[in-house]
Amino acid sequence: MTQRFDTDLHSEYLRADLFFSMGQPVEAARLLEPLLAAEPGNEAALELLARAYFGSAQLQRAEDALRRLVDLAPANGWARRALARTLERQSRHDDAVAHHRVADALGAG
């Protein structure tokens, strides 16, 4: 007999964070995608997903996640800086300038 357990979303986030911390960003992203489908406004999960995509060189996906995060939290300096760096890694330096400026104004490191 197979017993089914429902996994709560917070536990999935913690598992994804653990995978990311262990250097497995692809696995972290795999766990976070359904979590964000269930909770599209979850800023912490969206940030971790962007980091996982960036860490696995999925730069277009990282950009998409970071743009969603900036839309949800325009004053998030980390998201602005990360978006700028993601654009730079795609050789889109001109597009990155505005996000660097906003990050600087927000005091992001």
Backbone bond lengths (Angstrom), bond angles and torsions (degrees), N, CA, C in turn:
res aa  C-N    CA-C-N  psi(-1)  N-CA   C-N-CA  omega(-1)  CA-C   N-CA-C  phi
1 M - - - 1.446 - - 1.528 108.79 -
2 T 1.305 115.54 131.11 1.457 120.72 178.60 1.514 109.09 -96.44
3 Q 1.312 115.25 130.57 1.451 119.89 177.95 1.518 108.34 -103.83
4 R 1.316 116.46 132.12 1.458 120.96 -177.81 1.523 109.45 -104.08
5 F 1.319 115.11 132.82 1.453 120.79 177.04 1.522 108.43 -117.18
6 D 1.302 116.49 133.27 1.456 119.95 173.94 1.521 108.11 -81.26
7 T 1.311 114.81 128.73 1.456 120.07 178.77 1.516 107.99 -93.72
8 D 1.303 116.01 127.28 1.453 117.67 -179.75 1.529 110.13 -77.67
9 L 1.313 115.53 156.95 1.459 121.38 -173.46 1.525 112.36 -65.18
10 H 1.320 116.84 -35.64 1.466 118.78 179.21 1.529 110.79 -64.27
11 S 1.312 116.73 -40.33 1.469 119.92 177.69 1.522 111.03 -62.91
12 E 1.332 116.56 -38.60 1.467 119.86 177.75 1.525 110.67 -65.63
13 Y 1.321 116.86 -38.58 1.465 120.00 176.49 1.531 109.91 -61.35
14 L 1.316 116.73 -45.88 1.466 120.44 -179.73 1.527 111.29 -63.03
15 R 1.318 116.93 -39.14 1.474 120.27 176.38 1.522 110.31 -63.28
16 A 1.317 116.79 -43.76 1.470 120.73 179.33 1.524 110.45 -62.43
17 D 1.322 116.51 -41.98 1.466 120.52 178.58 1.526 110.53 -62.20
18 L 1.316 116.65 -39.60 1.464 121.00 177.90 1.527 110.84 -63.89
19 F 1.327 117.11 -46.55 1.467 119.90 177.61 1.522 110.98 -59.98
20 F 1.325 116.73 -42.85 1.457 119.74 179.20 1.530 110.28 -61.95
21 S 1.320 116.41 -44.99 1.469 121.15 179.62 1.522 112.27 -62.74
22 M 1.323 116.58 -27.20 1.464 121.38 179.89 1.526 112.17 -88.77
23 G 1.336 116.45 8.64 1.462 119.83 177.36 1.516 114.25 80.69
24 Q 1.324 116.33 26.44 1.463 121.13 179.44 1.536 110.05 -120.83
25 P 1.339 116.71 69.17 1.466 119.36 -175.22 1.526 114.00 -66.53
26 V 1.318 118.44 -29.67 1.468 120.13 179.75 1.526 110.08 -65.92
27 E 1.316 116.52 -42.92 1.464 120.56 177.91 1.529 110.35 -66.05
28 A 1.320 116.94 -39.62 1.467 120.25 177.02 1.524 110.50 -59.41
29 A 1.317 116.93 -45.69 1.467 120.79 179.86 1.526 110.85 -62.70
30 R 1.315 116.61 -39.88 1.468 120.60 179.70 1.529 111.15 -59.36
31 L 1.319 117.06 -37.06 1.464 121.05 178.92 1.525 112.17 -76.02
32 L 1.318 116.51 -33.23 1.462 120.47 -174.99 1.525 113.71 -79.06
33 E 1.310 117.59 -29.27 1.471 119.93 -176.66 1.532 112.31 -57.68
34 P 1.348 119.86 -49.71 1.473 118.19 177.83 1.529 112.95 -68.38
35 L 1.324 117.04 -30.55 1.457 120.31 176.93 1.524 109.97 -60.82
36 L 1.330 116.23 -44.54 1.462 119.84 -179.68 1.522 112.26 -73.49
37 A 1.306 117.60 -24.66 1.467 119.47 173.06 1.527 109.62 -65.45
38 A 1.335 116.56 -35.79 1.460 121.65 178.84 1.526 112.17 -79.73
39 E 1.338 116.95 -33.52 1.467 122.39 -178.28 1.522 109.52 -133.36
40 P 1.328 118.47 76.05 1.467 120.73 -174.74 1.527 114.60 -63.99
41 G 1.307 118.19 -17.93 1.458 120.61 179.70 1.518 114.33 -95.84
42 N 1.318 117.78 10.73 1.463 121.84 -178.13 1.527 109.01 -77.25
43 E 1.334 115.92 99.72 1.464 121.01 -174.63 1.525 112.79 -65.18
44 A 1.320 117.57 -38.96 1.466 120.26 -179.60 1.525 110.69 -63.84
45 A 1.320 116.65 -43.54 1.465 120.28 179.33 1.521 110.86 -67.43
46 L 1.317 116.82 -37.47 1.458 120.52 179.23 1.527 110.85 -66.69
47 E 1.335 116.92 -39.59 1.467 120.18 176.96 1.525 110.87 -63.70
48 L 1.326 116.65 -45.00 1.466 119.54 179.64 1.527 110.84 -65.15
49 L 1.323 117.11 -37.67 1.462 120.20 177.07 1.528 110.52 -62.79
50 A 1.318 117.21 -44.08 1.468 120.58 178.16 1.522 110.51 -60.91
51 R 1.328 116.97 -42.56 1.466 120.65 178.33 1.526 110.82 -63.57
52 A 1.327 116.42 -39.44 1.469 120.26 179.44 1.524 110.71 -65.81
53 Y 1.315 116.91 -44.18 1.465 119.80 177.73 1.526 110.79 -62.92
54 F 1.331 116.85 -44.87 1.464 120.42 179.43 1.526 109.71 -61.63
55 G 1.327 116.29 -43.80 1.458 121.31 -178.63 1.511 114.32 -66.33
56 S 1.319 116.81 -20.13 1.466 120.60 177.60 1.526 111.38 -108.17
57 A 1.320 115.96 17.21 1.476 123.77 176.30 1.527 112.99 59.60
58 Q 1.312 116.79 28.84 1.465 121.39 172.31 1.530 106.65 -93.31
59 L 1.318 114.88 73.06 1.459 120.40 -166.48 1.521 113.82 -68.76
60 Q 1.314 118.65 -36.52 1.471 119.09 178.30 1.523 110.30 -66.16
61 R 1.321 116.56 -40.93 1.466 119.81 177.12 1.525 110.87 -65.97
62 A 1.333 116.86 -39.38 1.463 120.06 176.55 1.523 109.99 -61.19
63 E 1.319 116.05 -44.85 1.470 119.90 178.25 1.526 110.84 -59.14
64 D 1.316 117.20 -46.56 1.468 120.76 -179.82 1.529 111.15 -59.64
65 A 1.328 116.86 -44.87 1.463 120.79 179.82 1.523 110.87 -64.87
66 L 1.319 116.76 -41.35 1.466 119.97 -179.90 1.523 111.63 -68.45
67 R 1.305 117.82 -36.59 1.474 119.76 175.96 1.529 110.39 -64.17
68 R 1.328 117.34 -39.53 1.470 120.39 175.37 1.523 110.51 -62.36
69 L 1.334 116.29 -41.79 1.459 120.31 179.96 1.522 110.96 -65.40
70 V 1.321 117.67 -42.38 1.471 121.35 177.74 1.530 110.15 -63.06
71 D 1.321 117.26 -37.96 1.468 120.02 176.82 1.530 111.28 -63.49
72 L 1.335 116.69 -39.78 1.464 121.14 179.64 1.527 112.48 -73.69
73 A 1.332 116.24 -35.05 1.470 121.20 -174.27 1.527 109.52 -138.84
74 P 1.333 117.66 77.39 1.469 120.88 -175.13 1.531 114.13 -59.95
75 A 1.332 117.55 -23.25 1.464 120.41 -179.35 1.524 112.80 -93.33
76 N 1.317 117.84 12.80 1.461 122.00 178.39 1.530 108.33 -82.28
77 G 1.320 115.39 98.30 1.461 120.69 -177.93 1.513 113.29 -62.66
78 W 1.341 116.44 -36.40 1.464 118.97 178.25 1.521 110.34 -60.67
79 A 1.336 117.19 -44.65 1.467 121.02 -178.71 1.521 110.69 -63.02
80 R 1.329 116.54 -40.37 1.468 120.12 178.57 1.527 110.65 -62.92
81 R 1.328 116.72 -45.43 1.466 120.45 -179.38 1.532 109.97 -65.16
82 A 1.317 116.94 -43.68 1.465 120.39 -179.89 1.525 111.05 -63.99
83 L 1.324 117.11 -38.54 1.462 120.18 177.01 1.522 110.19 -63.99
84 A 1.321 117.05 -43.12 1.470 120.53 178.10 1.527 110.65 -60.13
85 R 1.310 117.09 -44.43 1.473 120.10 -179.37 1.526 111.80 -67.71
86 T 1.318 116.46 -34.69 1.465 120.28 176.95 1.523 110.27 -65.44
87 L 1.313 116.46 -42.44 1.466 120.58 177.43 1.525 110.47 -63.62
88 E 1.325 116.93 -40.79 1.469 120.25 178.19 1.524 111.36 -62.22
89 R 1.318 117.31 -40.24 1.470 119.87 179.14 1.515 112.10 -65.22
90 Q 1.327 115.96 -19.17 1.464 120.89 176.10 1.533 110.83 -96.69
91 S 1.336 116.18 13.74 1.474 123.21 -179.56 1.525 112.09 60.64
92 R 1.314 116.36 35.02 1.462 122.31 177.85 1.524 108.74 -113.17
93 H 1.317 114.64 59.38 1.460 122.06 -173.68 1.523 112.47 -61.47
94 D 1.322 117.62 -40.15 1.464 120.05 -179.87 1.530 111.20 -62.96
95 D 1.326 116.75 -38.25 1.466 120.50 178.62 1.530 111.40 -67.96
96 A 1.318 116.86 -26.98 1.463 121.23 -176.70 1.522 113.04 -76.91
97 V 1.321 117.33 -25.46 1.468 121.44 -171.98 1.525 112.15 -55.59
98 A 1.309 117.82 -49.32 1.468 120.63 -177.00 1.526 111.34 -61.13
99 H 1.321 117.12 -38.25 1.467 119.99 -179.42 1.527 111.09 -71.28
100 H 1.330 117.66 -35.43 1.468 119.99 173.72 1.524 110.44 -62.46
101 R 1.320 116.67 -41.52 1.472 120.14 -179.45 1.526 111.46 -63.09
102 V 1.312 116.27 -44.62 1.465 119.39 178.77 1.525 109.89 -64.79
103 A 1.323 117.59 -42.54 1.468 120.83 178.35 1.524 110.51 -60.32
104 D 1.332 116.87 -42.11 1.466 120.41 177.20 1.525 110.82 -61.28
105 A 1.327 116.65 -44.78 1.462 121.13 -179.63 1.529 111.58 -63.44
106 L 1.322 116.26 -30.76 1.463 121.05 178.87 1.527 112.48 -84.71
107 G 1.327 116.57 -4.00 1.459 120.65 179.02 1.513 114.31 79.18
108 A 1.322 116.47 21.05 1.470 120.05 179.61 1.516 110.08 -75.44
109 G 1.321 115.86 140.89 1.458 121.21 -179.64 1.486 114.74 -80.40
